[in-house]
């Protein structure tokens, strides 16, 4: 008895069964499902992270608003508009607020020619809340990137920039100096890199503003490198006399040098008599 002949379709199905190959449409469907799943998971993750970041920022702004109203609004106004007792803070940016509050210059202890550094009155988190709130009200210079604060720039270039732009007030060795009307340029020894950068960026007190068009971020980093070099390197000439230059050196010679000469003269005269 003759066997029945298979149709072409049946033969094709039989070959697929033997080889175990999937249809091209199945592969495309699997790739599509994988892409959709990956994209959905990424979108969900980024949306959640963005929501968390937004919530944290809103909380900081809210906390900063309360701290500002309780501690700063008397002088600077509830809307940061300033009063006769204090300047406007609109547009000063996070960097200015962080510098003033973290160094204890603000809140101001008493009226005077300039605000002096003292222990900070707020915690790190409170300071962050304050500068986040002020920055949220109007744009301004932000907190410097940590990569610019490492002190690993060009100390020679920084020294030249410091001599040209800063030494006339702060002394070539960063020892500080007196200005007019009871004001002064503070010593820079031991000052944190962040506060040095923020001072250049915002120009607190009597200091001019060195924005990024005047001194680039890289050059600011070089100046910080030079000042940190001074902190870490002892005076190669021995006793530095406070790094105050010819005034202190002349006074030393006048008191001790001439004093020693006078003492020797008196001793020799007494011996001869």
Secondary structure, DSSP 4 states (H G I P E B T S, - for coil): -PPPPPPHHHHHHHHHHHH-PPPHHHHHHHHHHHHHHHHHHHHHHHHHHHHHHHHHHHHHHHHHHHHHHHHTHHHH-TTS--BTTB---TT-HHHHHHHHHHTT-SS-SS-SSSPPP---SS-HHHHHHHHHHHHHHS----PPPGGGSSS-S-HHHHHHHHHHHTHHHH-TTS--EE-STT-EEPP-TT--HHHHHHHHHH--TTPPP--TTTS-HHHHHHHHHHHHHHHHS--TTS--GGG-THHHHHHHIIIIIHHHHHHHHHHHHHHH-
